[in-house]
Amino acid sequence: MTYETIIADFQNGITTITINRPSKLNALNKSTIQELHDALDAANKDVNTKVIIVTGSGEKAFVAGADISEFAHFDVANGGKLAAKGQELLFDFVENLSTPVIAAVNGFALGGGLELAMACHFRVASDNAKMGLPETSLGVIPGYGGTQRLPQLVGKGRAMEMVMTAGMIDTNQALAYGLVNHVTTQEELLPLAEKIASKIMRNSSVAIKGAIKAVNANFKDGVDGYQVEIEEFGKCFGTEDFTEGTTAFLEKRKADFPGK
């Protein structure tokens, strides 16, 4: 598939999706959100893709925010629709993918960019990265899940401060807050993400799918995460991956998971 605002590349079990609007610091517009959805959906359905990495082109920005020119003239109804559609198409969609998604944050991750990174299953960052939710400085609040995912990751107090001040934090703070898992140089960012991806790919993709569902359930209102864990745990016993994994363990050899 050909895209205008992103690049999707598959190698060795990893699909790397690069947001490619460097002149706009990779800001998210309608087209980019739709193309990200399409590329993520295609990668998730591709049996050969075991891990997805999302990053930004260039060295300045992962995603510097949303394209404000697209919604500066919106009224109340259109603003609500913008948030609802974006969350459905991209942010909630990413969070609930069954294929692991790693955000490789290079440079600025602001507003919708940080919200995209937070929707991914976890994050690694380059040491020049800056992260924040500056929406209140524009007279609006984060609308793509930022007020929900940021407190889940860093705690209510820190999230409140970041949202209210509209300020940025550096990678040292992001690492201390638990917002990112690892920090490295710009040059080593993608190699680090790929190294982590290779570790993930050694394990059962079926079990990982169940684990993602169970972990996410803990953050959904009205859902008993423990019950989801029990159900997903039980399902594992009916898979070829479980048979292979337990057999390999007992035979003291490396498992070769069929992904079924």
N, C-alpha and C positions, 0 to 999 in steps of 0.2 A: 504494500500500500504506500502511496506517495502522500507526504504531508508538506504543508507550507510553513508551519511554525514550530515543528518539532522534528527530531531525527530519531528513528528507532533502529537499533543495530543488535543483531543476535550473534553471540559467539559463545561456544562452550557451555551451553545451558543457561546463559545469562542474557536477558534482553535489557539493554541500556537505552533508556528514553531520555533524550536531551532536549530541553526547552530551548529553542533556537531563535530568539528575538534579541540579539545583543544590542542593537541600536536603541531598544526600549528597556534595556536591562532585564530582558526576559519577562516583562510584565505580562500578566494573564489577561487576555481578552476573550471574547466569546469563542472565537475560532480556536484559540489555544486550548481552552477548556474542553471543547468538543473533540479536538484531535488527541488530547491526552486521554480522554475517555476511550476513544476508539483504539488507540495504541495499547493501552492497559488491558482493555477487554480482549484484544487479539492475542496479547502475550499470555494472559491468564488462560485462554482456551488452547494455547499451543502446548501440546504434551511435552515438547522438547525444552520449553522454558521452565526452569526450576526456580529461578530468582529474577526479580525485576529491580533494576537500579534506576532511580530518577535523579537527574542532575540538570544544571544549567550550562549553557555555552559560555565560553570566555572565562575570565578570571575575576570579574567584578561582581557577578550576581548569580545566585541560584534562581530566585524570582524576587524582584524588587517590589512586588505588590501587584495590585490589579490595575488595569488600564482605566484610570479615573475618567478619561474623556468619554468613555462609553456610558457612564451612568450619572454624570454630574447634573443632568437635566431631569432625572427621574423623579416621579412623585411617590407617595407612600405605597400605593399598590404595586408599582413597578419595582420599587426597592425590595419589597417582600418577595416578589416573584424571582428577582435576580438571585437572592440568597437561597431560596428553595430550589431553584433549578440548578444552581452551581453545586449545592451540597449533594443533590441527587446524582448529577452527572459525574462529579469528580471526587469530592472530598469524602463523603460517606462511601462512595463506590470503592475508592482506594482502600479505606480502612477495612472493608469487608471482603476484599479479594482473598481467594484461597491460596494464591501464590505469594510468597513473602516479597514485600516491597521495601527496599532500603533507600532512604533519601541521602544522597551525597551532596551536602550543602557547601557550595563553593561561593564565598562572598555574601552579599546581602540576601537575607531571607526575611522580608518584611510583609506585613499584612497578609494578603492571600498567599504569598510565598511561604511564610512561616506556617500558615494554616495547611498548606499542601504538605510541607515537611512533617507536620505533626500528624497528618492523616496517614502517612506511611507507617509501616510497622515499627521501624526505629530509624535513628539518624546518626550519620557520621559527618564531621565537619572539617573544613580546612581552617587553619589557624587565623586566617584573615576574615572569617565569617562574622557577620553582625546580624543579630536577630531581634525582631520586635514587632509589636502590633500598634502602629501609629494612627489607627483609625480615629481615635477621639480628637486628634489634632485637626481632623477634617470635618468634625461635627457628626460623626457616625460611629458605630461600634463594629467590631469584627463580625462579619456575617457568614463566614464559611466555616463555622465550628470553633473559632478561636476562643470564645468565652467558655467553651465546654472542654476542649482538649487541653488547653494550657493549664487550667487548675488540676486536671487529672495527672499531668506530667510533673508539674513543679510545685503544686500546692496552692491553696486558695490565696494566701497572703501575697506570695510572690506574683501570682497571676494578676491579682488586683492592682498591685503596684505597676506592673508592666503595662497593663491596659490603661490605667488612669494617667500615668506619666507620658504615655506614648513614646517612651524612650527605647533605646537599643541596648542589648547586652552583648558582650564579647564572648568568645568561645570558652574562656576560663569560667565565666559565670554560668554559661550554658551547661558546661560539663558538671560544675558543682551543683547546679539545680536539677540535674538529671534530664535536661532537655535533649542533650545529645549523648551518645554512648562512647564515642571516641573522637579525638581531635588529632589531626596530623597536618603535614604541609600540603600546599596546593598540589604539588607534583605527586604526592603519595595518596591523594584522596581516593581516586578511582581504584588504584591497586589495592588499597585497604578494603574498600567496599567489595571488590572482587574476591579478596582473600576470605572475608567473612562469608560471602556467597558460596565459595567453594566448600567451606565447612558445613554450611546448611545443606548443600547438595549431597553430602555423604549420607544424610539421614532420610527417613521415609517421608516422601512428599504427601502421602495420605495422612500420616500422623501429624505432620505440620499443619495441614489444612484443618484437622480437628482441633489442634492446639490454638490456632488463630481464632476459630469460632468460640472456643471456650474462654479464652482470655478476654475477647471483646464482650462476651456476655456479661462479664462483671461490671461493665460500664453502661449497660442498657437498663433503663427504668422498667420495672415490672418483670424482669427476667431473672430467674434464679440461676446464677452462674455455676453453682455447685451441681445443680441438676443437669445443666448442659454438659459440664465436665463428665459426669457419670455416663450420660448418653454417648458422648463422643469416645470415651474410654471403651465402653462396651462395643461400639462399632468397630474399633480397631481389631477386635478378636476375629472378625469375619473377613479380614483382608489378607491378600497374598503377602503384603509387606510384613504383617505380624508373623506369619509363618516363616518367612525368610529371615527376619530379624532374630527371632528366638532360636531358630535352627542354627543360624550362623554363630550365635553366641554360644550355644551348647557344643558346637563343633569347633569352637575357638578359631573362627575365620572371619574375614571382613564380609559384611552383608552386601549383597547385590540386590537392592530393592527394585522390584518391577514397577512400582508406582501404582499398584492396584490393590 
